[in-house]
Amino acid sequence: MTDTTSWIVEFGVWLQAFPWLLLGGFVLPLVILARKGIYPHLPVLVLGAIPALLTFGLLIRPGWMLVVACADAVVLLVVILDFFTLASRSSLSVDRKVERAASIDVPHEVTLLVNNLSSHTRFLWVRDSLPQPFSAHPDPLEVQLRPGSRGSLPYRLRAQRRGSFSLDTVHVCVRSRLGFWKRILVYPCESRIHVYPDLKQLSKYAILARTNKLSLMGVRRTRKVGQDNDYERLRDFTRDDNYRHIDWRSTARRNKLTVKDFQSSQSQRIVFLLDCGRMMTNRVAGLSLLDHTLNSMLMLSHVALQQGDSVGLICFSDCVHTYVPPRGGRRQMNQLMHAVFDRFPRLTESRYDEAFLYLNTHCKKRSLVVLVTNLIDEVNSHQIEQYLGNTVGRHLALGVLLRDHRLFDAADSPSPTGRDLYTAAAAAEILSWRHQVLTDLEHRGVLSLDVFPEDMTAPLLNRYLDIKARHLL
């Protein structure tokens, strides 16, 4: 026993002479394992604390050297044996279920399917490889799989940007049987997701329209001028309905007041002019001005197509990027969505002359022309007033100008003092100029809408329904 202890002491002295050799003996294997995705886990620190505490006992009893060496050897042996219980790549398989179409800033359901092909129970942490604009909840996913079993791991991803994205891989972190090691396995699993503007609002509109509760979205009923001839449907009576439209037979059968709905007998055209220039790059409520515009545009397109109208689209900045000819039918909605889902604002000056020239060349029939843009300075305001005013007579022009919260908040400050007083005065002057621009547009026969970006959908729908009811087209 004395010879063994002396040999251990001599070996310790020799290691003290070559400390870098001891350090390299521990670090080099860990570096090699790390390149293969294998790392020590937290329980190793707990296990390693046992020989570390025994080492401090040498200060009291130097004769414990053999006990400390045996403890080190046992711990090292246990850690090495546990290393061989790690799962191999072929012991697991991963698949992903996800719908191809997603909406911006709306939770999207994804399910990861993990199969345990080994004969041992595995505890896994699973994380999907998401592009930068995506976030996942919950993340990571945890599951314990018995031998030969399959785990279904649902989570929700949320996209902050439109476009086409690829989910290429799934990362699986598996721990050893005793938990002293963990291994990260990467499985190729390619899926394609197209992130469109908000589509959930379309289904919400359809549900509220069937239940006659569109007022919950801010859409008000508009009394129609004159009498339409095409019967559309029967629905429950409301306070604003004309008594002459009551269907007495249906009322008697249902024991509830029922009225007839009529639809406009003429098919009309709507053409959207969407500014994709630098003035639409500002962000409000996590989305750019163009994203808010696309959400409202698709909502109005959905309603107009249901009304039997034709809808077209022109996206422009320094040139015309996208043109969708005005057409009706269900397929047109798909055409509009595919045309804009990967369209982003560009840091260039918008060419209104190019856009309106393109409009006059390709849209010769009378249409409702809806220009959505942001008003910043007198240069672009003169162009908007000039080109929208020139369309009056040939088309019905509607200018939708987006508000800036910072201007209105600064002007509405209750008691500004110091520097805030000058900021409030400057904001009030800009808003006064903005109001004059809107007044000049109306004097030239241009319809106008001045709204905050996130609140644009309901006022735009109401203006469209008012135009339909008054037969302005």
C-alpha positions in Angstrom: 0.0 0.0 0.0 2.9 2.3 0.8 4.6 1.6 -2.5 1.4 2.3 -4.4 0.9 5.6 -2.5 4.5 6.6 -3.2 4.1 5.8 -6.9 1.0 8.0 -7.1 2.9 10.8 -5.3 5.8 10.5 -7.7 3.4 10.5 -10.7 1.7 13.7 -9.3 5.1 15.4 -9.0 5.9 14.4 -12.6 2.6 15.9 -13.8 3.4 19.1 -11.9 6.6 19.4 -14.0 4.5 19.1 -17.2 1.2 20.9 -16.5 0.5 21.5 -20.2 0.5 17.8 -20.8 -2.2 17.3 -18.2 -4.3 20.1 -19.6 -3.9 18.8 -23.2 -4.9 15.3 -22.1 -8.3 16.7 -20.9 -8.9 19.4 -23.4 -7.9 17.7 -26.7 -10.4 14.9 -26.4 -13.2 17.4 -25.6 -12.3 19.5 -28.6 -12.4 16.4 -30.9 -15.8 15.4 -29.5 -17.1 18.9 -29.8 -16.4 18.8 -33.5 -18.7 15.8 -33.7 -21.4 17.5 -31.7 -20.7 15.7 -28.4 -20.4 17.8 -25.2 -20.3 17.1 -21.4 -23.6 17.6 -19.6 -24.3 19.4 -16.3 -24.4 16.2 -14.2 -20.6 15.8 -14.9 -20.0 18.8 -12.7 -21.9 17.3 -9.9 -20.1 14.0 -10.2 -16.7 15.7 -10.5 -17.4 17.6 -7.3 -16.9 14.4 -5.3 -13.2 13.8 -6.0 -12.7 17.6 -5.9 -13.9 17.7 -2.3 -11.8 14.7 -1.4 -8.7 16.5 -2.8 -9.2 19.2 -0.2 -9.0 16.5 2.4 -5.3 16.0 1.5 -4.6 19.2 3.4 -5.6 17.4 6.6 -4.5 13.9 5.9 -1.9 13.5 3.2 -2.3 9.7 3.4 -5.6 9.9 1.6 -3.8 10.1 -1.7 -4.8 6.6 -2.7 -8.5 7.2 -1.8 -8.5 10.4 -4.0 -6.8 8.6 -6.9 -9.4 5.7 -6.7 -12.2 8.2 -6.6 -10.8 10.0 -9.7 -10.5 6.6 -11.5 -14.0 5.6 -10.6 -15.5 8.9 -11.8 -13.5 8.8 -15.0 -14.6 5.2 -15.6 -18.2 5.9 -15.1 -18.1 9.0 -17.4 -16.4 6.9 -20.1 -18.8 4.1 -19.9 -21.8 6.5 -20.0 -20.3 8.0 -23.2 -20.9 4.7 -25.1 -24.6 4.9 -24.3 -25.1 8.0 -26.5 -27.5 7.6 -29.4 -26.1 7.2 -32.9 -27.5 9.1 -35.9 -29.3 6.1 -37.2 -31.2 5.5 -34.0 -33.5 8.4 -34.6 -35.5 9.8 -37.5 -37.3 13.1 -37.9 -40.1 14.4 -40.1 -42.0 17.7 -40.3 -45.7 18.5 -41.0 -46.5 22.0 -41.9 -48.8 23.8 -44.3 -47.2 25.7 -47.0 -49.2 29.0 -46.7 -48.7 31.1 -43.6 -49.8 34.6 -42.6 -47.6 37.3 -41.4 -47.6 37.9 -37.6 -50.2 35.1 -37.2 -49.3 31.8 -35.3 -48.8 28.9 -37.7 -49.0 25.3 -36.6 -46.0 23.0 -37.1 -45.6 19.4 -36.0 -42.3 17.6 -35.7 -42.4 13.8 -35.7 -39.5 12.0 -34.0 -39.1 8.2 -34.2 -36.9 6.3 -31.6 -35.5 3.4 -33.6 -33.2 2.2 -30.9 -33.8 -0.4 -28.0 -33.3 2.2 -25.3 -35.4 5.0 -23.8 -34.3 8.4 -25.0 -34.8 11.9 -23.6 -34.6 14.5 -26.3 -34.6 18.2 -26.8 -35.8 19.1 -30.3 -35.4 22.5 -32.1 -36.4 23.4 -35.6 -34.0 25.5 -37.7 -36.0 28.7 -38.4 -34.9 31.6 -40.6 -34.2 34.9 -39.0 -37.8 36.5 -39.3 -39.4 33.5 -37.5 -39.9 32.8 -33.8 -41.2 29.6 -32.2 -43.1 28.8 -29.1 -42.3 26.6 -27.2 -38.6 26.4 -28.0 -37.0 23.9 -27.5 -39.3 21.0 -27.4 -38.8 18.2 -24.9 -39.9 14.6 -25.2 -39.0 11.2 -23.7 -39.4 8.3 -26.1 -39.6 4.6 -25.3 -38.0 2.0 -27.6 -39.7 1.9 -31.0 -42.1 4.7 -30.2 -42.9 8.0 -32.1 -43.3 11.4 -30.6 -45.5 14.2 -32.0 -44.2 17.6 -31.0 -46.4 20.5 -32.0 -45.3 24.2 -31.8 -46.3 27.5 -33.3 -44.1 29.7 -35.4 -44.7 33.3 -36.1 -43.3 35.1 -39.1 -42.4 38.8 -39.0 -41.8 39.1 -42.7 -43.5 38.1 -45.9 -41.8 36.0 -48.6 -40.7 32.5 -49.4 -38.7 30.7 -46.8 -37.1 27.3 -46.5 -36.9 25.1 -43.3 -33.9 22.9 -44.0 -32.9 21.0 -40.8 -34.1 19.8 -37.4 -31.6 19.8 -34.5 -32.0 17.0 -31.9 -30.1 17.0 -28.6 -30.0 13.6 -27.0 -28.4 12.8 -23.6 -26.7 9.6 -22.5 -28.3 7.1 -20.2 -26.8 8.6 -17.0 -27.0 12.1 -18.3 -23.3 12.9 -18.3 -23.1 13.5 -22.0 -25.2 15.1 -24.7 -25.0 14.9 -28.4 -26.5 17.2 -31.0 -27.7 15.5 -34.2 -28.7 17.5 -37.3 -31.3 15.9 -39.6 -32.1 17.3 -43.1 -35.8 18.0 -43.4 -36.7 20.5 -46.1 -40.0 22.3 -46.1 -41.1 25.4 -48.0 -43.3 28.1 -46.4 -44.8 31.1 -48.2 -45.6 33.8 -45.8 -48.5 35.9 -47.1 -50.2 39.1 -45.8 -52.8 38.5 -43.1 -55.3 35.9 -44.4 -57.0 35.2 -41.1 -59.0 38.4 -41.4 -60.6 37.0 -44.6 -62.1 34.0 -42.8 -63.1 36.3 -39.9 -65.0 38.6 -42.4 -66.7 35.6 -43.9 -67.9 34.3 -40.5 -69.2 37.8 -39.4 -70.9 38.3 -42.8 -72.8 35.1 -42.5 -73.9 36.0 -39.0 -74.7 39.6 -39.9 -72.2 40.9 -37.3 -69.8 42.9 -39.6 -70.1 45.9 -37.2 -67.7 44.0 -34.9 -65.0 44.7 -37.5 -66.0 48.3 -37.8 -67.8 47.8 -41.1 -71.1 49.7 -41.0 -74.2 49.0 -43.1 -74.7 51.6 -45.9 -78.2 52.6 -47.1 -78.3 52.1 -50.8 -79.5 54.9 -53.1 -82.2 53.7 -55.5 -83.3 50.1 -55.9 -81.2 47.2 -57.0 -82.9 44.4 -58.9 -80.7 41.2 -58.2 -81.8 39.2 -55.3 -78.9 37.9 -53.1 -80.1 36.2 -49.9 -82.5 36.2 -46.9 -81.3 37.4 -43.5 -82.5 38.6 -40.2 -84.1 42.0 -40.0 -82.1 44.9 -38.5 -83.1 48.4 -37.4 -81.7 50.1 -40.5 -83.5 47.9 -43.0 -86.3 49.1 -45.2 -89.7 47.7 -44.2 -90.6 47.1 -47.9 -87.8 44.5 -48.1 -89.5 42.2 -45.5 -90.3 38.8 -46.8 -93.5 38.0 -45.0 -93.7 34.3 -46.0 -90.2 33.6 -44.6 -91.1 35.7 -41.6 -94.2 33.6 -40.9 -92.3 30.3 -41.5 -89.4 31.2 -39.2 -91.5 33.2 -36.7 -88.8 35.9 -37.0 -88.6 39.1 -39.1 -86.7 38.3 -42.3 -85.7 40.6 -45.1 -84.4 40.2 -48.6 -80.9 41.3 -49.5 -80.2 42.7 -53.0 -76.9 43.1 -54.7 -75.7 45.6 -57.3 -76.5 44.4 -60.8 -73.4 45.9 -62.4 -69.8 44.6 -62.3 -67.3 47.3 -61.6 -63.5 47.6 -61.5 -61.0 48.4 -58.8 -57.4 49.0 -59.5 -54.9 49.4 -56.6 -51.8 51.5 -57.0 -49.5 50.5 -54.2 -46.5 52.6 -53.4 -43.5 50.4 -52.7 -40.9 53.2 -52.4 -38.9 54.5 -49.4 -42.0 56.3 -47.9 -43.5 52.9 -47.1 -40.5 51.5 -45.1 -41.6 52.9 -41.7 -42.8 50.3 -39.2 -45.9 50.5 -37.1 -46.9 47.8 -34.6 -44.1 45.5 -35.8 -45.1 45.7 -39.5 -44.0 48.1 -42.3 -46.5 50.5 -43.9 -46.5 48.3 -47.0 -47.5 45.2 -44.9 -50.5 47.1 -43.4 -51.4 48.2 -46.9 -51.3 44.7 -48.3 -53.5 43.4 -45.5 -56.2 46.0 -46.2 -55.9 45.6 -49.9 -56.4 41.9 -49.8 -59.4 42.3 -47.5 -61.1 44.8 -49.8 -60.3 42.6 -52.8 -62.0 39.7 -51.1 -65.1 41.8 -50.4 -65.1 43.3 -54.0 -64.7 39.9 -55.6 -67.6 38.6 -53.6 -69.7 41.6 -54.8 -68.9 40.5 -58.4 -66.4 43.3 -59.1 -63.1 43.0 -60.9 -59.9 43.8 -59.0 -56.4 44.7 -60.4 -53.1 45.7 -59.0 -50.1 47.9 -59.8 -47.0 47.9 -57.5 -44.5 50.6 -58.2 -41.5 52.4 -56.8 -38.9 53.8 -59.2 -40.6 51.6 -61.8 -43.6 49.3 -62.2 -42.8 46.0 -60.5 -46.0 44.1 -60.6 -49.2 44.3 -62.7 -52.3 42.1 -62.2 -55.0 42.9 -64.8 -58.4 43.5 -63.3 -60.5 40.3 -63.3 -63.2 38.7 -61.2 -63.7 35.3 -59.8 -62.1 33.2 -57.1 -58.9 32.6 -58.9 -58.1 36.4 -58.9 -57.7 36.3 -55.2 -54.9 33.8 -55.6 -53.3 35.9 -58.3 -53.3 38.9 -56.1 -51.8 37.0 -53.1 -49.0 35.5 -55.2 -48.2 38.8 -56.7 -47.6 40.6 -53.4 -46.4 38.0 -50.9 -42.7 38.6 -51.7 -42.9 42.3 -52.5 -41.0 44.6 -50.1 -40.5 48.4 -49.9 -37.4 49.7 -51.6 -35.2 52.6 -50.6 -35.9 54.5 -53.8 -37.9 57.5 -54.8 -41.4 56.6 -56.1 -42.2 57.5 -59.7 -45.9 58.4 -59.8 -45.6 59.5 -63.4 -44.5 55.9 -64.4 -47.3 54.4 -62.4 -50.1 56.6 -63.8 -48.8 56.3 -67.3 -48.9 52.5 -66.9 -52.4 52.8 -65.6 -53.6 54.9 -68.5 -52.0 52.5 -71.0 -53.4 49.2 -69.6 -56.6 50.2 -67.8 -58.8 52.2 -70.3 -62.2 51.3 -68.8 -63.6 53.4 -66.0 -62.4 52.0 -62.6 -62.0 52.9 -59.0 -58.3 53.8 -58.7 -57.1 53.4 -55.1 -53.7 55.0 -54.5 -52.1 54.0 -51.1 -49.1 56.0 -50.1 -47.4 58.1 -47.4 -47.3 61.8 -47.4 -44.0 63.3 -46.4 -43.1 66.6 -48.2 -44.5 69.0 -50.7 -42.7 67.4 -53.6 -44.6 64.1 -53.4 -47.8 65.9 -52.3 -47.8 68.0 -55.5 -47.3 64.8 -57.6 -50.1 63.0 -55.8 -52.4 65.9 -56.3 -51.5 66.4 -59.9 -51.7 62.7 -61.1 -54.8 61.8 -59.0 -56.5 65.0 -60.2 -55.8 64.2 -63.8 -57.6 60.8 -63.5 -60.8 62.4 -62.4 -63.4 62.1 -65.2 -61.8 59.0 -66.7 -61.7 57.1 -63.4 -62.9 57.5 -59.9 -59.9 58.4 -57.8 -59.4 57.5 -54.1 -56.2 58.6 -52.3 -55.4 56.7 -49.1 -52.8 58.7 -47.1 -51.3 57.0 -44.1 -50.8 58.9 -40.8 -47.7 59.0 -38.6 -48.3 58.4 -34.9 -45.4 60.5 -33.9 -46.8 63.6 -35.5 -50.2 63.2 -34.0 -48.8 62.3 -30.5 -46.5 65.3 -30.6 -49.3 67.7 -31.6 -51.8 66.2 -29.0 -49.4 66.8 -26.1 -51.5 68.2 -23.3 -49.1 70.7 -21.8 -45.8 70.9 -23.7 -42.9 72.8 -22.2 -39.4 73.6 -23.3 -38.2 71.6 -26.3 -41.5 69.7 -26.4 -43.3 73.0 -27.1 -41.3 73.5 -30.4 -41.8 69.9 -31.3 -45.6 70.2 -30.8 -45.7 73.5 -32.9 -43.8 71.9 -35.8 -46.0 68.8 -35.7 -49.2 71.0 -35.7 -47.8 72.9 -38.7 -47.2 69.7 -40.6 -50.7 68.4 -39.8 -52.2 71.7 -40.9 -50.3 71.4 -44.2 -51.5 67.8 -44.5 -55.1 68.9 -44.0 -54.7 71.5 -46.7 -53.4 68.8 -49.1 -56.5 66.6 -48.4 -58.8 69.6 -49.0 -57.1 70.4 -52.3 -57.6 66.8 -53.4 -61.3 66.9 -52.6 -61.7 70.2 -54.5 -60.3 68.5 -57.5 -62.9 65.7 -57.2 -60.6 63.1 -55.6 -62.0 61.0 -52.8 -59.6 60.9 -49.8 -59.0 58.7 -46.8 -56.7 59.8 -44.0 -56.1 56.9 -41.6 -53.5 55.2 -39.3 -51.9 52.2 -41.0 -53.1 49.6 -38.5 -56.7 51.0 -38.6 -57.0 51.2 -42.4 -59.1 48.1 -43.2 -62.5 49.1 -41.8 -62.5 52.7 -43.1 -61.4 51.5 -46.6 -64.2 48.9 -46.6 -66.7 51.5 -45.6 -65.6 53.9 -48.3 -65.9 51.1 -50.9 -69.4 50.1 -49.7 -70.4 53.8 -49.7 -69.2 54.2 -53.3 -71.2 51.1 -54.3 -74.3 52.3 -52.5 -74.2 55.7 -54.2 -73.4 54.3 -57.6 -70.5 56.7 -58.1 -68.9 54.3 -60.6 
